[in-house]
Amino acid sequence: MRAETSSVINDVIVYELPLNDAARMCLQLENLFHQFDAAISTHSELSMKNAVTALLKILEVSERPDIKSKLCQTLMHFTTTQDQLNRSPQVDKQRLQTTLKKLDTLNHRLNNVHQRIGETLRENEFLHQIRSNLANPGGVSDYRLPAYLLWQKKSCDEKINDLKNWMQHFQDLREIVESILLVTRESTPLQAEIAENGFYHQNLNPSAPCYLVRVALPTQLNLYPEFGAGKHRLTIRFLTPSYHGNGRPSQAQQNVSFQLSCCKL
């Protein structure tokens, strides 16, 4: 199993592997929200189309019938483990209290929404036409969607205003996702580890399941992790990529110093 998301911080990449469905869904949505933000900040015609695509992919994820129950269960779990989090010396208690209070408010708001997240956007015929063409080979073609081609010729400010208005329907969802990932990531600090000959393994406690595995690795090592994770064991192989020829990576033969956290709540 490979890392599903990563972020670059000061020439260190933090690779993240979700180990439950809620964490996986939150990482997918976080990535799409970041794609949307990056697209509307560029102001090119292509970036506006990329922003629309990211928006519609968020709408697709939000169609999951269990999304509200998964998020609500996670928020409730955070509330029940609040005392445990407060006892951790690494946690900023004031910040944690602010975050948990915010999560409680968002949970209440989510429970009081009696329709699917983003339902208004599903009823938008203009967006529906674009969405129905996303799965076509080659993506959306302008000749199929003259209304979309006309929209692309609007001024940049007008398009950004439309995009922000559409994204507003996901504001609560975005705040929930960001807060869940913030609490999860801060629950367990990164610790120094060594992978002998490029291989690392660790036993896991199934009674205290890990939500998210995080590996921090300097980019200059030119290595990336390949994860294997189950209820009882975590394994990591550090591989050197091959971008040409057969494209097959090779496992590092030297000891690899890295940082690891198994985030538990």
N, C-alpha and C positions, 0 to 999 in steps of 0.2 A: 504494500500500500504506500502511495506516495503522498507527499505533502500537498494539501489542497490550496494553500494560500501562503504567501510570504510577504515580508516588508523589508525594505532596506533602510538601515539606520547607521550612519557614519561608517560605511563600508562593511557593515555586518548585516547579514541577512537573517531574519528570524523566520524560520519555517514553522508552520503550524499544521498539526494533524488533529481534526476533530474525532472524538471517540464516541459521540452519541449523536442522535439525529438532530437535536435542538442546536448543538454547537455547529454541526455541519450546515444547517440552514442559515444560522446567523452569519457564518463566514461567507456563504454564497451571497447573501444580501449585502453584507458590508462591501464586498468586492464590487457589486453592481452599483452601489451608491457612490463608491469612489470613481468608478468609470464614468458615471453621470457627471459628477463634479468636475473631473478632468476635461470632459468633452465640452461643457458649457463655458469653461474658462478659456478655451482656445479661440472660439469665435469664427472658425472656418466653416464653410458649408458642409464639409465632410464631418467635422466634429459635431455639428448639430444633428446630423443623421445618426451618428454614434450615440448621442444622448437619447434620442428617441428609441433606439434599439435597447439601450440599458434600461430605460423606463419600462418598456414592454416586457423585458425579461423579469424585472421586479414584479410586474403584474402577474406574470406566469407563475413565479414562485409563490406569490400570495394566494394563488388559487388552490393550493394544497388544502384539502378538507380538514387537516389536523393542525394547521399552522397556529390557530388561536389557542387550541388546547395545549400544544407543545410549549408555546411561549408562556402561557399562564402557569403551567406546571413548573417551569423553570423559575419564574418570578416568585412563586410561592415557596419553592425550595430555598431560594436565597434568603427569604424572610425567616424560615425555620432554622437556617444555619448562621443567622446573624451573630449570635453570641460566640460561635466558634470563630468566625472571621474577626470579631472584635478582640479575641485573645491572641491573635497573631501579631507578633512584634513588628512585622514588616508592613502592616496595614496602617494607612493614614486614617485614623478613626473618624475624624471629622468629615473627611471626604467620603468615607464609606457610609456614614449616616446620611449625608446629603444624597448620595447615589441610591441608597435603599429607600429613602423617602420618595425620591423621584420614581423609582420602580413601582412602589406601592400605588402611587397616583396613576401611573401609566397602566398598571394591571387593572385598576378600577375602571379606567377609561376603556380599556380593551374589552372588559367583560360587559360593558354597557353598549357596545356596538352590536346591533342585531342584524347586521348584514356582512357580507364578505368584505375583507379589506380591499379597497380600491374598486368597489362595485360601480361607482359612478363612471369610472374610466372604462369599464367593460361595456357600458351602455353608450359609449361615444363611438358613433359609426365611423368617423374619420380614423381613429386609432385602431378600431377593429379591422378595417381594411388593410392597414399596414401590418398589423399583427398576423393576419391570416396569410400574408405573403412571406413572412420571415423564414419559414421552413423550406421555401423553394430553393432548388439548387442555384447557387450564385446569389442568394439573398433577395432583397427587394429590388425590383426593376422599375424604373420611372415610368416606362410605357404602360405598365399595368395599373399605375396609380396616378392619374393626372392631378388629382386634388393634392396629393403629397408633393408632386413636382411644383405645383403652384405655391404651396406652403414654403418650400425651400427658397423661393424667390422673395419672401418677405424680408424685411430688414433684420439685421442680427438682433437688435434690441427687442423687436416684436417676437422673434422666435424664442429668445431666452425668456421673455415674459410668459409665453405659452408653456414652455417647458417647466418653469418654476411653479406655475399654477397647477399643472398636472401632477408634479412631484409633491405638492402640498397634501395630496390625498394619502401619501405614505409617511407623513411627518411623525405620527405616533409610532408607526412600525420602525422607522429609522431610530428614533430615540430609544426604543426598547432594545433593538439589536445592539446599538452602541453601548448601552448601559450594561447589558448582559455580558458582552465581551470584555468590557472594562473590569467588571468585578471578577470575572473568570481569570483573566490574565494577571490581575494583581493578587489573586489568592495565593499564588505560589511563586516565589522569586526564582530566577535563573541561578543554577549552581554549576560550578566547574566540574567537568567529567572528562574522562579519557577513553577513547575507543581504540583498543589494542588491535593493531594491524587493520584499522578501518572498520572494526566491528564492535558493537556495544549491545549488551543485553541487561535487562532489569526485570525482576519479578514484580508483578502487580498484585495488589490486594483486592479481590473481587468484592469484598464487603465495603470498600471505600473507593468506588470507581473513579477513574480519571476522566475528566471531561475533555481536556485539551492538552496535547503534547506540544511543547515549544522547544525548538533547537536553534540556538544562535551560533552562527558560523561566519568567520571573516571571509570576505570575498576573495582575498588574495590566495587562499588555499586552493581555489579552483575545485572545490568539492561540493557535493550536495547530498542530503540524506535520503535514503530509501527506507521507509518504515515498514515494520511488521508488528501489528498490535492485536492482542486479544484480551480476554478478561484476566488472564493470569500472567502474561508476559509481553514485554515490549522489546523489540530488537531494532537496531538501526545499523545500516551499512552505509558507509560514506564512499561515494562513487565519483570518479573523474569522468566528466562528460566527453562525448565524442560527437562533434557537430558535422563531420564529413564521413566519407566512406560508408561503412555499414551502420554508423551511428550508435554502435554499442558501447555502453560505458564500461569502465573497469573499476574494481574495488581498490581503494587505497591500500598500500602495503605497509605504510608507516603508521605510528600511533597518531591519533588525531585529537587535539584538545578542542573542546567545544563547551557550550553551556546548555543545560537542559532544565526544563521544568515540566512536571506532570501536574497540571492544575486540577485540584480536587476541591469540592465544596460540600 
